[in-house]
Structure formats: structure tokens, C-alpha cells
């Protein structure tokens, strides 16, 4: 059967709970299927063997750091999927667009769209035929420039960035946009780890992690909050199981029992594979209520405070690190008062855990000398995410668990360079120091006012205040909340531009005029005037390293992301503030500019010669606190009185369930590699809702029955997805879970995190109704 035929087939949906470990033979089979399904298997062997290797390509998947050990295979199952998905031989060329109208393509699934292959030619939308047609690169650049230059204000354009853009592309992008005159930088980090940056900057003076890869070998305890590394960061499983093996505590806090957080069979361990053995990845597993993590943390702090007072009364060793507190922190007394003011009843009720479980977690934290706390979007996509992350910091400060080996804060990022993009200046609220450095180096007045984040950009497009949308990668139409309103916003634009590797729904939900500009991926050889070029990325541990493409691009019409940005910039601004074509000829020239303006990148090109790249460092990891007080700040936030939003309460409806959105094991963000979710036992389907069986029966349904999911919000809009199969699953009562982007239509645009504007995709109040006809809502 051809791979194209496979994509067109509708597999028979099945659901059978998975009994095996994470990794193992299932992972090897999945890698083989992805490799053979690329239609480019022989050439892709080279790409895979060079993935995450010195002189090779950086994995286009997650941002987990590379192990310092050398080895022939340094990619995981999902990394192999990402490489083979990008390095396909299938092409989406002018003949493809001549065959399909945009209306016809809109009827296809997201999986089918991306499965068609790589975009090969610049295309412009023709409204008369409802088709994309070829356009020259010069014509495309001039069209963008014409629209940008006729705006009344630069703030009427939105410049989106995906986390897969390289440091070089991101730097050029922000330089062009600021020279053009705006700070409108909605980007993917606004939808995932924005709360981490906001919270940590206020608490410890830096918006990213304080640990290195090596710290995991020295930790006595590792707490994993709201994270599913088995699917989202599979290479993280090895350090977790190694920590358990050497006697460290690994405490996993997640409402769902994710297989990767239970046990792992290493595909590169011959004995385990032959004996079907595996090893545990946790020593304790706690399952709080959705949104209850902060209450659990506050309970842990309350126990620590109780034990500290008992130690003082009995002249026993202190629980708190008083030397650290006195030398490095501020606000501890106010925080201790906030702990005293929080009742045990409130903590237990909101956490969804027993007092005994909370005490056990506190005791494991107390008993460890060196502690790492990791978290991901199970923490960041709530209304109170900023206070929750600051509560993590509070806990760590009490015992001095920052700035020493084996300890620190570790927000685990998603896309491979989402952290690097922010470091390069992709920031709608840029730091003054960055703007000063740009102004000094390039001799132009930079815009000083705040720009739009992702949610603000959607609102601006809906109101007609923003008229142009340019997307540097990603799939904005599907990744964002309130899908029908996002679609309306994009269609309201005069021009939409998508700089992309593969076809996705954002190309089909477009403005009055629209461009598709095909760019290189991480696997493609990037040949410029001065020869082959490398790009750089920054991982979750602030390591910066090179990535070299390994395969010839499918078309000479494809261009690198830096080259596309430079083309738009030159057409719009001429040679202001730099000769853009000169920069593109040799990316080391871009890196020299980065070295001139971004702290930590001094001697950038020379330091890249080190195998594995170089460490940017972390001020908080060195106990330097870049806060207004010059100290690490305890934040005495009040535990929310009610996790249910007042706009839900205002409807008078009691939610049937609280739902979180999540990835399947066969996807990465909005990229759907297949229709299976191996670790959850789902095959051939994505429109499913995971629910406790008792809840299914309580609500008058039966397991396997279809239902519509309706979001509860008081603005009068109906938010509904249709025909979802109810799967009886091991999930706490009152909770539900479903895949995104399928349930993104249910997330209200106004339901965002306080202080972060991050959509609250992990806490959506819903009700179930008898199924109506199925259909896509856009």
C-alpha cells in the first residue's frame, strides 16, 4: 500500500488500555514506520544518525538538552518522527495546488494536510479560482512590502514566531520588525511557558531555567510537575530512571497516570529489550485536581514551617536554610504569614489530595539535600499559573535549592528553540537593555512601547486594528484558542503570509491576499553565497549549539528562514539598518551582530567551535539576583478562593467536568504524525474524550458513546465540538482530557492566565450533550 493511500484511509478506531512500558519495542516499531513512511528512507538514515551529534543537525522536536556522552544514536522516538516527517520526499508543488482548491483542502484533516509533503514554491492566493498559484520570490517580497508600507502605523502588522526558528532567523526577524517600527511579536511562548518567564523573573530575576543537564546526576530528589515527558520530551526518561536507580526520589505530580512517568524500557539496552525488562521512573506518584498544584505546594510549605518551628522549640537542626535566607532573599516573613493564613481545609479541598499525601511530598522534599523541580504546561496553562510557579520558587528558596549542584528550577520547554527565540529578542514587552543595545549598535530609534502578545494580536485582528499577519513558522490558526474567532481574525486581514515547511490549516484560513513562502527545515542543507551555513539553537539548559542540514532541499525554489526574512526586509526597508543580502551570504555575520547586542554571546562564532556548543549561564544559578531588590523574592500570593472562573459562575451552570487539552503520543504541537496514541491505548481516532467511567454513567452516557462537548462561558457565544467518543479512562473523578488542537475551539479567548495572557487550556469548564452531527468548527 502506498504511503499516500495510507493517509487517505480511515483506520478502524480501537481503544484498548496499554500495558507495556514506555519506550521498548513499541518505540522501535514507531521509528521504523516513520523512517519507511518518509519515502526517503535511505537518505534519511544519514539525517537520523547525525541528529544531535557534533557537526550534525539539532533535533527539530523538543528543547530537551543533549547528554554529554557520545553515542551513535542520540535521538528518541518522537525525534525520529520529527526528522522523518520533515525529510519526506513528498512534495506540495504548483501541480498540487492546481489540483485542489482551498475550499477542498479545508475539508481534509490536519493529518492529511501535513502528510502531503514539503512546500516547494512560493505561492499566492487567487480569489477568483480559490487556488494558490505560483509567484516569483521578488513578486512575493514586493507584495509584502507594498502592504507594509501603506499601513497608517507599523502597529497594524503582527509578526508571529514559531519556536523552531533558529537564533539567526529570530534575531533578523526582530531586527527587521523593530527597524520597521513595532514590537508586535506574538509568539508560541505566549501560549505555553509565558507564565514561567513572568513568574521567575519576579522571583529570581531570570525567566528561564537555572539547572544544567549534569545537575540531574547530583539531585537527591526531582519533582516533575504537570508534565508528560514520555510523549513530549522522551529523552528526559533516561535521567529520571537513572535517578531512581541510584536512590534518588523522583516524585511525579500529574492527574493522569502517564506511562513514561511510571516505567521505561530503554530501546538501546539489549538486555532489557531481549528480556522485555524495564525500570521505574518514579518513587512516588501524586494525582492532584486540575489546578490544584499550588494548593499542594502551599501544603508542603505549611508542613515545612510546622517542622521548622518544632525544630526551633526542640533545639534540633533547622529545616530552613537560614544562611541562604539571610544572605540572598527578601520577603520571607510576609510569605510565612501567607502560609499561616492558608487553612488546611482550603489546601486539602483545592489540591484534591489527602493530608497524608501532602505530608509525604513535603517529607520527601525535606529529606533531600539537593532538589530539582521541573514543570511544563500542566502548570503554565491555568489562570493562576504565575502564582503557582512562584510557589515553586518559594519552596525552593526555603531550603536554599538554587545555585548549587543538583538543585534548581527547570521549566521544560517545548519547541526546540522557543527559549532561544526569546533570548534573541522575540518579545512583545522587550527589556530596556535590549532596546538600548539595538539602538546603540544600529543607530535607529527603536519602538519603546509594548506590542501585542498572541491573544492581544487576535483581538486586534478581530477589531480591524491589525491588518497584516506574518507567520515565521508554526500553525497559528490551529495552535491558538477559540478557533472560530482566530479564523475570523485571520480572514479579517488584508494580507496573511506563512513562512512554512509543510502545508497546514493556517494556509487555508487566510486574509484577502495570502502568500505561502516555502522555507528550509532543520534537515535541509543551507547553501548561501559564502557556502553551506549552520544555524544555532538554545535548549532548556541554556546550551547553545550549531545545527547543520544534512539533505539536499527538494526544490531550488525553497529558501532558508533567514533568507526569506532578509528578502522581505530589503524589499520593505532597503539597506536600513543593514545590507540584508550581505548578512545572508554568511550567517557568521549575523552571529557577530548577536554578539554585539545580546548578553552572553560574546565571541559567539569562536565559542561555537567547542564540541557541543557553550553554556550561556544563569544569573540565578550563580546566586546573582537580577531583581529590583537585588535579592530572590518570596511571593506571598493568596491561594485562589475558587478555581472556577467568574465568567463560568455567571452562567449559573454547574460544569459537568473540568477538561484539559493535551498531545497524543503521535503528535508534536499541532503536527499530527498519526492517529494513534500508543501509551493511552487509542488507535485510529482523535475525537475522543477521556473520562472517569463513573462520571460517564453519572452524566447519563455509556462508555464508547458519542457526545458533543460544550464550553461554559458567559459571553453568549456557543463553543462546541461534535461527536467525541467517551472513553472510560483512569482519570480522577470530575476531570476530562482531550487532544488539541481538536478542542481548542472550546478555550475562550478571554480565559487567560493572570499576568501571562496564556490561554487556560488545562482548565476548561464543560458540559456534555447528546451527539449532533460531526463537523469541523472554524
Secondary structure, 3 states (H helix, E strand, C coil): CCHHHHHHCCCCCEECCCCCCEEHHHHHHHHHHHHHCCCCHHHHHHHHHCECCCCCECCCCECCCCCCCCCCCCCCHHHHHHHHHHCCCCEECHHHHHHCCHHHHHCCCHHHHHHCCEECCCEEEECCCCEEEECCHHHHHHHHHHHHHCCCCHHHEEEEECCCCCHHHHHHHHHHHHHHCCCCCCEHHHHCCHHHHHHHHHHHCCCCCCCCHHHHHCCCEEEEECCCHHHHCCCHHHHHHHHHHCCCEEEEECCCCCHHHCEEECCCCHHHHHHCCCEECCCEEECCCCCCHHHHHHHHHHHHHHHHHHHHHCCCCCCCCHHHHHHHEECHHHHHHHHHHCCHHHHHHHHCCCHHHHHHHHHHHHHCCCEEEEECHHHHCCCCHHHHHHHHHHHHHHCCCCCCCCCEEEECCCECCHHHHHHCCCCCCCCHHHHHHHHHHHCCCCCCCCCCCHHHHHHHHHCCCCCEEEEECCCHHHHCCCHHHHHHHHHCCCEEEEEECECCHHHCCCCCEEEEEEECCCCECEEECCEEEEEEEECCCCEEEEEECCECCCCCCCECHHHHHHHHHHHHHCCCCCCHHHHHHCHHHHHHHHHHHCCCCCCHHHHCCCCCCEECCCCHHHCCCCCCCCCEECCCCCCCCCCCCHHHHCCCCCCCEEEEEECCCCEECCEECCCCEHHHCEECCCCEEEECHHHHHHCCCCCCCEEEEEECCCCCCCCEEEEEEEEECCCCCCEEEEECCCCHHHCCCCCECCCCCCECCCCEEEEEEECCCCCCCC
